[in-house]
Protein backbone atom coordinates (compact mmCIF):
# COMPACT_ATOMS: atom_id res chain seq x y z
CA UNK A 1 0.00 0.00 0.00
CA UNK A 2 2.26 2.66 -1.28
CA UNK A 3 0.12 5.74 -1.41
CA UNK A 4 3.16 7.98 -1.44
CA UNK A 5 3.74 7.21 -5.10
CA UNK A 6 0.46 8.93 -5.96
CA UNK A 7 1.35 12.11 -4.17
CA UNK A 8 3.18 13.67 -7.14
CA UNK A 9 0.12 13.16 -9.30
CA UNK A 10 -2.13 14.64 -6.65
CA UNK A 11 0.20 17.59 -6.32
CA UNK A 12 0.09 18.12 -10.07
CA UNK A 13 -3.68 18.17 -9.80
CA UNK A 14 -3.51 20.56 -6.89
CA UNK A 15 -1.46 22.94 -9.00
CA UNK A 16 -4.14 22.96 -11.69
CA UNK A 17 -6.83 23.49 -9.07
CA UNK A 18 -4.92 26.44 -7.66
CA UNK A 19 -4.45 27.89 -11.14
CA UNK A 20 -8.20 27.66 -11.75
CA UNK A 21 -8.85 29.28 -8.39
CA UNK A 22 -6.52 32.19 -9.04
CA UNK A 23 -7.94 32.79 -12.53
CA UNK A 24 -11.57 32.57 -11.46
CA UNK A 25 -11.02 34.75 -8.40
CA UNK A 26 -8.96 37.47 -10.13
CA UNK A 27 -11.19 37.75 -13.19
CA UNK A 28 -14.35 36.87 -11.31
CA UNK A 29 -13.89 39.67 -8.78
CA UNK A 30 -13.03 42.17 -11.50
CA UNK A 31 -16.13 41.26 -13.51
CA UNK A 32 -18.07 41.10 -10.25
CA UNK A 33 -17.16 44.71 -9.50
CA UNK A 34 -18.34 45.80 -12.94
CA UNK A 35 -21.59 43.87 -12.43
CA UNK A 36 -22.05 45.44 -9.00
CA UNK A 37 -21.67 48.90 -10.54
CA UNK A 38 -24.08 47.92 -13.30
CA UNK A 39 -26.73 46.66 -10.89
CA UNK A 40 -26.40 49.84 -8.78
CA UNK A 41 -26.62 52.05 -11.85
CA UNK A 42 -29.53 54.36 -12.43
CA UNK A 43 -29.26 53.71 -16.18
CA UNK A 44 -31.75 50.95 -16.91
CA UNK A 45 -29.87 49.73 -19.99
CA UNK A 46 -26.94 48.99 -17.68
CA UNK A 47 -28.89 47.87 -14.65
CA UNK A 48 -31.13 45.21 -16.18
CA UNK A 49 -28.57 43.23 -18.19
CA UNK A 50 -26.25 43.25 -15.16
CA UNK A 51 -29.07 42.09 -12.91
CA UNK A 52 -29.96 39.24 -15.29
CA UNK A 53 -26.33 38.07 -15.48
CA UNK A 54 -25.99 38.14 -11.68
CA UNK A 55 -29.25 36.27 -11.07
CA UNK A 56 -28.50 33.68 -13.74
CA UNK A 57 -24.98 33.21 -12.39
CA UNK A 58 -26.24 32.72 -8.86
CA UNK A 59 -29.24 30.68 -9.86
CA UNK A 60 -27.58 28.07 -12.03
CA UNK A 61 -25.38 25.43 -10.38
CA UNK A 62 -21.72 25.80 -11.24
CA UNK A 63 -21.68 22.31 -12.74
CA UNK A 64 -24.43 23.22 -15.20
CA UNK A 65 -22.52 26.36 -16.17
CA UNK A 66 -19.43 24.25 -16.92
CA UNK A 67 -21.49 21.91 -19.12
CA UNK A 68 -23.05 24.81 -20.99
CA UNK A 69 -19.64 26.34 -21.68
CA UNK A 70 -17.87 23.12 -22.56
CA UNK A 71 -20.55 21.08 -24.32
CA UNK A 72 -23.12 23.72 -25.23
CA UNK A 73 -21.24 26.69 -26.64
CA UNK A 74 -19.43 24.72 -29.38
CA UNK A 75 -22.80 24.33 -31.09
CA UNK A 76 -22.86 28.11 -31.57
CA UNK A 77 -19.26 28.07 -32.73
CA UNK A 78 -17.51 28.83 -29.44
CA UNK A 79 -15.07 26.05 -28.81
CA UNK A 80 -12.86 26.00 -25.72
CA UNK A 81 -10.45 23.38 -24.47
CA UNK A 82 -11.39 21.92 -21.13
CA UNK A 83 -9.15 24.10 -18.98
CA UNK A 84 -10.37 27.30 -20.66
CA UNK A 85 -13.98 26.15 -20.39
CA UNK A 86 -13.51 25.47 -16.68
CA UNK A 87 -11.85 28.87 -16.17
CA UNK A 88 -14.66 30.67 -18.00
CA UNK A 89 -17.45 28.79 -16.26
CA UNK A 90 -16.00 29.21 -12.77
CA UNK A 91 -15.20 32.87 -13.42
CA UNK A 92 -18.83 33.44 -14.38
CA UNK A 93 -20.12 31.89 -11.17
CA UNK A 94 -17.56 33.70 -9.02
CA UNK A 95 -18.37 37.01 -10.75
CA UNK A 96 -22.08 36.62 -10.04
CA UNK A 97 -21.57 35.82 -6.36
CA UNK A 98 -18.85 38.39 -5.75
CA UNK A 99 -20.89 41.15 -7.39
CA UNK A 100 -23.53 40.89 -4.67
CA UNK A 101 -20.85 40.89 -1.95
CA UNK A 102 -19.18 43.94 -3.46
CA UNK A 103 -22.50 45.70 -3.88
CA UNK A 104 -23.36 45.05 -0.24
CA UNK A 105 -19.93 46.35 0.79
CA UNK A 106 -20.27 49.52 -1.27
CA UNK A 107 -23.77 50.12 0.03
CA UNK A 108 -22.61 49.68 3.62
CA UNK A 109 -20.42 52.79 3.38
CA UNK A 110 -22.00 55.43 5.60
CA UNK A 111 -24.07 58.02 3.73
CA UNK A 112 -22.13 60.75 5.54
CA UNK A 113 -19.00 59.82 3.60
CA UNK A 114 -20.62 60.65 0.30
CA UNK A 115 -22.16 63.80 1.74
CA UNK A 116 -18.81 64.97 3.10
CA UNK A 117 -17.19 64.42 -0.28
CA UNK A 118 -20.03 66.24 -2.04
CA UNK A 119 -19.90 69.12 0.42
CA UNK A 120 -16.16 69.49 -0.14
CA UNK A 121 -16.84 69.74 -3.86
CA UNK A 122 -15.12 66.53 -4.92
CA UNK A 123 -16.21 65.50 -8.41
CA UNK A 124 -18.31 62.35 -8.56
CA UNK A 125 -15.69 60.03 -10.11
CA UNK A 126 -13.10 60.74 -7.41
CA UNK A 127 -15.77 60.55 -4.73
CA UNK A 128 -16.46 57.01 -5.87
CA UNK A 129 -12.95 55.78 -6.57
CA UNK A 130 -11.18 57.47 -3.67
CA UNK A 131 -13.77 57.65 -0.91
CA UNK A 132 -16.58 55.12 -1.40
CA UNK A 133 -14.86 52.24 -3.20
CA UNK A 134 -11.87 51.78 -0.84
CA UNK A 135 -14.20 51.60 2.16
CA UNK A 136 -16.68 49.36 0.36
CA UNK A 137 -13.95 46.97 -0.79
CA UNK A 138 -12.61 46.85 2.70
CA UNK A 139 -15.90 45.77 4.19
CA UNK A 140 -16.34 43.17 1.42
CA UNK A 141 -13.02 41.51 2.18
CA UNK A 142 -14.25 38.87 4.67
CA UNK A 143 -17.03 37.72 2.32
CA UNK A 144 -14.68 37.73 -0.67
CA UNK A 145 -12.10 35.65 1.19
CA UNK A 146 -14.79 33.12 2.03
CA UNK A 147 -15.84 33.02 -1.61
CA UNK A 148 -12.22 32.45 -2.70
CA UNK A 149 -12.06 29.38 -0.45
CA UNK A 150 -15.34 28.10 -1.87
CA UNK A 151 -14.03 28.71 -5.38
CA UNK A 152 -10.99 26.61 -4.60
CA UNK A 153 -13.23 23.78 -3.46
CA UNK A 154 -15.47 24.40 -6.47
CA UNK A 155 -12.63 23.71 -8.88
CA UNK A 156 -13.22 20.02 -8.17
CA UNK A 157 -16.25 20.35 -10.47
CA UNK A 158 -13.86 20.85 -13.39
CA UNK A 159 -13.23 17.11 -13.07
CA UNK A 160 -16.54 16.61 -14.84
CA UNK A 161 -15.22 18.20 -18.02
CA UNK A 162 -11.99 16.22 -17.68
CA UNK A 163 -9.62 18.92 -16.52
CA UNK A 164 -6.80 17.09 -14.78
CA UNK A 165 -7.13 18.93 -11.53
CA UNK A 166 -6.84 17.45 -8.06
CA UNK A 167 -10.11 15.52 -8.07
CA UNK A 168 -9.59 14.12 -11.53
CA UNK A 169 -6.10 12.92 -10.72
CA UNK A 170 -7.38 11.33 -7.53
CA UNK A 171 -9.98 9.46 -9.54
CA UNK A 172 -7.35 8.16 -11.93
CA UNK A 173 -5.11 7.00 -9.12
CA UNK A 174 -7.89 5.26 -7.29
CA UNK A 175 -9.20 3.52 -10.38
CA UNK A 176 -5.78 1.93 -10.82
CA UNK A 177 -5.31 0.89 -7.21
CA UNK A 178 -8.92 0.54 -6.03
CA UNK A 179 -7.81 2.27 -2.84
CA UNK A 180 -10.77 4.63 -3.02
CA UNK A 181 -11.02 5.35 0.65
CA UNK A 182 -7.36 6.14 1.14
CA UNK A 183 -6.89 8.21 -1.98
CA UNK A 184 -10.07 10.25 -1.59
CA UNK A 185 -9.26 10.74 2.08
CA UNK A 186 -5.87 12.11 1.08
CA UNK A 187 -7.55 14.26 -1.57
CA UNK A 188 -9.95 15.66 0.99
CA UNK A 189 -7.01 16.27 3.26
CA UNK A 190 -5.17 18.19 0.55
CA UNK A 191 -8.23 20.40 0.01
CA UNK A 192 -8.48 20.90 3.75
CA UNK A 193 -4.78 21.70 4.13
CA UNK A 194 -5.32 24.66 1.82
CA UNK A 195 -8.84 25.66 2.82
CA UNK A 196 -8.66 25.47 6.62
CA UNK A 197 -5.66 27.78 7.12
CA UNK A 198 -7.23 30.10 4.54
CA UNK A 199 -10.39 30.21 6.61
CA UNK A 200 -8.34 30.98 9.72
CA UNK A 201 -6.60 33.74 7.83
CA UNK A 202 -9.90 35.21 6.74
CA UNK A 203 -11.22 35.16 10.29
CA UNK A 204 -8.04 36.85 11.47
CA UNK A 205 -8.31 39.49 8.73
CA UNK A 206 -11.95 40.06 9.64
CA UNK A 207 -11.00 40.72 13.26
CA UNK A 208 -8.21 43.05 12.21
CA UNK A 209 -10.56 44.99 9.95
CA UNK A 210 -13.23 45.18 12.62
CA UNK A 211 -10.69 46.61 15.05
CA UNK A 212 -9.21 49.06 12.60
CA UNK A 213 -12.54 50.50 11.51
CA UNK A 214 -14.63 52.23 14.12
CA UNK B 1 -4.25 82.69 17.26
CA UNK B 2 -7.65 83.68 15.90
CA UNK B 3 -6.26 86.02 13.30
CA UNK B 4 -3.74 83.37 12.33
CA UNK B 5 -6.33 80.69 11.74
CA UNK B 6 -8.36 82.91 9.54
CA UNK B 7 -5.57 84.59 7.60
CA UNK B 8 -3.96 81.23 7.16
CA UNK B 9 -7.18 79.95 5.62
CA UNK B 10 -8.54 83.04 3.93
CA UNK B 11 -6.85 84.03 0.75
CA UNK B 12 -10.26 85.11 -0.49
CA UNK B 13 -12.73 87.32 1.27
CA UNK B 14 -15.81 86.04 3.02
CA UNK B 15 -18.99 86.02 0.98
CA UNK B 16 -22.55 86.81 1.90
CA UNK B 17 -25.25 84.14 1.69
CA UNK B 18 -28.72 85.08 0.53
CA UNK B 19 -31.65 82.72 0.51
CA UNK B 20 -34.86 83.88 -1.11
CA UNK B 21 -38.29 82.24 -0.92
CA UNK B 22 -36.91 78.78 -0.39
CA UNK B 23 -39.39 75.91 -0.14
CA UNK B 24 -38.97 72.16 0.06
CA UNK B 25 -41.33 69.23 0.55
CA UNK B 26 -40.87 65.51 1.00
CA UNK B 27 -44.09 64.28 -0.59
CA UNK B 28 -46.92 65.94 1.34
CA UNK B 29 -44.64 67.00 4.15
CA UNK B 30 -43.52 70.60 3.66
CA UNK B 31 -40.25 70.93 5.55
CA UNK B 32 -39.34 74.44 4.40
CA UNK B 33 -42.00 77.01 3.61
CA UNK B 34 -40.93 80.16 1.81
CA UNK B 35 -37.76 80.86 3.80
CA UNK B 36 -35.70 83.99 3.18
CA UNK B 37 -32.48 84.82 5.02
CA UNK B 38 -29.75 87.32 4.34
CA UNK B 39 -26.37 86.58 5.89
CA UNK B 40 -23.91 89.44 5.49
CA UNK B 41 -20.30 88.76 4.58
CA UNK B 42 -18.28 88.02 7.69
CA UNK B 43 -21.29 87.68 9.97
CA UNK B 44 -22.46 84.72 12.03
CA UNK B 45 -26.06 83.51 11.91
CA UNK B 46 -27.30 80.91 14.38
CA UNK B 47 -30.25 78.73 13.43
CA UNK B 48 -32.14 77.32 16.38
CA UNK B 49 -35.44 75.55 16.87
CA UNK B 50 -36.93 72.23 17.90
CA UNK B 51 -35.95 69.12 15.96
CA UNK B 52 -37.97 68.69 12.84
CA UNK B 53 -38.20 72.45 12.41
CA UNK B 54 -36.27 72.28 9.13
CA UNK B 55 -33.08 74.02 10.23
CA UNK B 56 -30.74 71.24 9.11
CA UNK B 57 -32.61 70.86 5.84
CA UNK B 58 -32.26 74.59 5.26
CA UNK B 59 -28.52 74.39 5.87
CA UNK B 60 -28.19 71.41 3.53
CA UNK B 61 -30.07 73.26 0.82
CA UNK B 62 -27.41 75.97 0.78
CA UNK B 63 -24.77 73.66 -0.71
CA UNK B 64 -27.40 71.57 -2.47
CA UNK B 65 -26.97 68.40 -0.45
CA UNK B 66 -30.76 68.72 -0.52
CA UNK B 67 -32.52 69.98 -3.60
CA UNK B 68 -34.98 72.77 -2.86
CA UNK B 69 -38.26 72.86 -4.79
CA UNK B 70 -38.43 76.64 -5.10
CA UNK B 71 -36.33 79.69 -4.34
CA UNK B 72 -32.86 80.99 -5.02
CA UNK B 73 -29.57 80.62 -3.19
CA UNK B 74 -26.77 83.11 -3.65
CA UNK B 75 -23.28 82.64 -2.25
CA UNK B 76 -20.94 85.45 -3.20
CA UNK B 77 -21.39 85.81 -6.92
CA UNK B 78 -22.83 82.35 -7.55
CA UNK B 79 -26.60 82.08 -7.76
CA UNK B 80 -28.54 78.86 -8.05
CA UNK B 81 -32.20 78.82 -8.88
CA UNK B 82 -34.31 75.90 -7.65
CA UNK B 83 -36.27 74.04 -10.27
CA UNK B 84 -33.77 74.79 -13.01
CA UNK B 85 -31.12 72.36 -14.11
CA UNK B 86 -27.92 73.16 -12.21
CA UNK B 87 -24.83 72.40 -14.26
CA UNK B 88 -22.12 70.28 -12.65
CA UNK B 89 -19.85 73.27 -12.98
CA UNK B 90 -22.17 75.61 -11.08
CA UNK B 91 -22.72 72.92 -8.45
CA UNK B 92 -19.01 72.39 -7.84
CA UNK B 93 -18.46 76.14 -7.93
CA UNK B 94 -21.07 76.63 -5.21
CA UNK B 95 -19.69 73.82 -3.06
CA UNK B 96 -16.13 75.08 -3.40
CA UNK B 97 -17.18 78.38 -1.92
CA UNK B 98 -19.05 76.84 1.00
CA UNK B 99 -17.42 74.63 3.61
CA UNK B 100 -19.55 72.31 5.71
CA UNK B 101 -19.07 70.66 9.07
CA UNK B 102 -21.33 67.78 10.07
CA UNK B 103 -22.62 66.55 13.39
CA UNK B 104 -20.95 63.17 12.82
CA UNK B 105 -17.61 64.65 11.54
CA UNK B 106 -17.54 62.37 8.47
CA UNK B 107 -13.77 62.21 8.22
CA UNK B 108 -12.53 59.63 5.73
CA UNK B 109 -11.60 56.65 7.93
CA UNK B 110 -9.28 55.03 5.36
CA UNK B 111 -7.01 58.07 5.17
CA UNK B 112 -4.62 59.56 7.72
CA UNK B 113 -5.53 62.88 9.27
CA UNK B 114 -3.00 64.56 6.99
CA UNK B 115 -4.47 62.95 3.87
CA UNK B 116 -7.99 63.86 4.98
CA UNK B 117 -6.96 67.51 4.88
CA UNK B 118 -4.58 67.35 1.91
CA UNK B 119 -6.42 65.08 -0.52
CA UNK B 120 -9.40 67.41 -1.19
CA UNK B 121 -7.00 70.29 -1.87
CA UNK B 122 -5.18 68.23 -4.47
CA UNK B 123 -8.37 67.10 -6.19
CA UNK B 124 -10.33 70.33 -5.97
CA UNK B 125 -7.75 73.11 -6.04
CA UNK B 126 -5.16 71.20 -8.05
CA UNK B 127 -2.45 71.77 -5.48
CA UNK B 128 0.61 69.57 -5.51
CA UNK B 129 0.88 66.96 -2.82
CA UNK B 130 3.73 68.81 -1.10
CA UNK B 131 1.88 72.10 -1.14
CA UNK B 132 -1.37 70.55 0.08
CA UNK B 133 0.31 68.63 2.90
CA UNK B 134 2.35 71.62 4.01
CA UNK B 135 -0.82 73.68 4.22
CA UNK B 136 -2.61 70.86 6.01
CA UNK B 137 0.15 70.70 8.60
CA UNK B 138 0.06 74.46 9.11
CA UNK B 139 -3.68 74.42 9.71
CA UNK B 140 -3.53 71.33 11.93
CA UNK B 141 -0.88 73.11 13.94
CA UNK B 142 -3.21 76.09 14.40
CA UNK B 143 -5.83 73.88 16.03
CA UNK B 144 -3.20 72.05 18.06
CA UNK B 145 -3.41 68.74 16.20
CA UNK B 146 -0.19 68.61 14.23
CA UNK B 147 0.96 65.58 16.18
CA UNK B 148 -2.11 63.67 14.98
CA UNK B 149 -1.26 64.20 11.31
CA UNK B 150 -0.04 60.68 10.61
CA UNK B 151 -2.68 58.86 12.61
CA UNK B 152 -6.02 57.69 11.35
CA UNK B 153 -9.18 59.51 12.45
CA UNK B 154 -10.30 56.60 14.63
CA UNK B 155 -7.29 57.30 16.85
CA UNK B 156 -8.63 60.78 17.59
CA UNK B 157 -11.26 61.85 20.09
CA UNK B 158 -14.56 63.25 18.87
CA UNK B 159 -13.47 66.80 19.61
CA UNK B 160 -10.24 66.28 17.73
CA UNK B 161 -12.08 64.73 14.78
CA UNK B 162 -14.42 67.69 14.58
CA UNK B 163 -11.53 70.15 14.64
CA UNK B 164 -9.89 68.15 11.85
CA UNK B 165 -13.15 68.29 9.88
CA UNK B 166 -13.17 72.08 10.27
CA UNK B 167 -9.57 72.27 9.09
CA UNK B 168 -10.37 70.01 6.14
CA UNK B 169 -13.05 72.44 5.02
CA UNK B 170 -10.92 75.55 5.73
CA UNK B 171 -8.02 74.21 3.69
CA UNK B 172 -10.12 74.78 0.56
CA UNK B 173 -10.44 78.52 1.23
CA UNK B 174 -14.22 78.58 1.57
CA UNK B 175 -15.95 81.94 1.51
CA UNK B 176 -18.60 80.79 3.98
CA UNK B 177 -18.93 77.92 6.44
CA UNK B 178 -21.99 75.86 7.37
CA UNK B 179 -22.09 74.02 10.69
CA UNK B 180 -24.75 71.37 11.25
CA UNK B 181 -24.95 70.82 15.02
CA UNK B 182 -21.16 70.51 15.23
CA UNK B 183 -21.09 69.77 18.97
CA UNK B 184 -24.22 67.64 19.38
CA UNK B 185 -22.30 64.36 19.19
CA UNK B 186 -19.70 65.51 21.72
CA UNK B 187 -19.45 65.58 25.49
CA UNK B 188 -19.99 69.14 26.72
CA UNK B 189 -16.40 69.77 27.76
CA UNK B 190 -15.10 68.34 24.49
CA UNK B 191 -17.58 70.48 22.59
CA UNK B 192 -15.84 73.52 24.08
CA UNK B 193 -12.65 72.76 22.10
CA UNK B 194 -14.69 72.84 18.93
CA UNK B 195 -16.59 75.96 19.92
CA UNK B 196 -13.27 77.67 20.64
CA UNK B 197 -12.13 77.06 17.08
CA UNK B 198 -15.46 78.33 15.78
CA UNK B 199 -15.13 81.47 17.87
CA UNK B 200 -11.75 82.12 16.32
CA UNK B 201 -13.15 81.68 12.87
CA UNK B 202 -15.97 84.08 13.62
CA UNK B 203 -13.55 86.60 15.09
CA UNK B 204 -11.45 86.29 11.96
CA UNK B 205 -14.37 87.38 9.81
CA UNK B 206 -15.65 84.12 8.34
CA UNK B 207 -19.25 84.08 7.22
CA UNK B 208 -20.87 81.33 9.28
CA UNK B 209 -24.30 79.74 9.46
CA UNK B 210 -24.58 77.49 12.49
CA UNK B 211 -27.37 75.10 13.39
CA UNK B 212 -26.93 74.67 17.11
CA UNK B 213 -28.40 73.98 20.51
CA UNK B 214 -25.51 75.80 22.21
CA UNK B 215 -27.37 78.86 23.44
CA UNK B 216 -24.38 80.48 25.00
CA UNK B 217 -22.45 80.21 21.75
CA UNK B 218 -25.43 81.58 19.85
CA UNK B 219 -25.70 84.51 22.23
CA UNK B 220 -21.98 85.33 22.46
CA UNK B 221 -20.81 84.70 18.94
CA UNK B 222 -23.68 85.09 16.51
CA UNK B 223 -24.75 88.43 15.08
CA UNK B 224 -28.13 87.19 14.05
CA UNK B 225 -30.44 84.57 15.50
CA UNK B 226 -33.06 82.76 13.46
CA UNK B 227 -35.70 80.68 15.25
CA UNK B 228 -37.42 78.05 13.16
CA UNK B 229 -40.43 75.82 13.76
CA UNK B 230 -42.40 73.61 11.38
CA UNK B 231 -40.54 74.82 8.32
CA UNK B 232 -41.10 78.51 9.07
CA UNK B 233 -38.96 81.27 10.51
CA UNK B 234 -41.01 82.25 13.53
CA UNK B 235 -38.67 84.89 14.88
CA UNK B 236 -35.33 86.47 14.04
CA UNK B 237 -33.17 89.29 15.24
CA UNK B 238 -30.37 90.08 17.62
CA UNK B 239 -29.54 87.03 19.74
CA UNK B 240 -29.46 88.78 23.12
CA UNK B 241 -32.78 90.49 22.51
CA UNK B 242 -34.59 87.38 21.37
CA UNK B 243 -33.24 85.37 24.27
CA UNK B 244 -34.20 88.02 26.77
CA UNK B 245 -37.57 88.92 25.30
CA UNK B 246 -38.89 86.36 22.86
CA UNK B 247 -42.00 87.64 21.11
CA UNK B 248 -43.42 84.32 20.07
CA UNK B 249 -44.82 81.88 22.60
CA UNK B 250 -43.26 79.07 20.59
CA UNK B 251 -39.80 80.65 20.93
CA UNK B 252 -40.31 81.12 24.65
CA UNK B 253 -41.19 77.48 25.14
CA UNK B 254 -38.24 76.31 23.07
CA UNK B 255 -35.75 78.59 24.84
CA UNK B 256 -36.88 77.58 28.31
CA UNK B 257 -36.71 73.90 27.32
CA UNK B 258 -33.16 74.27 26.00
CA UNK B 259 -31.90 76.50 28.79
CA UNK B 260 -33.28 74.25 31.53
CA UNK B 261 -31.35 71.25 30.35
Interface residues (C-beta under 8 A of the other chain):
Chain A: X110 X112 X113 X115 X116 X118 X119 X120 X121 X122 X123 X126 X130 X131 X134 X135 X138 X212 X213 X214
Chain B: X63 X65 X88 X92 X95 X96 X98 X99 X100 X102 X104 X106 X107 X108 X109 X110 X119 X120 X123 X124 X152 X154 X165 X168 X169 X172
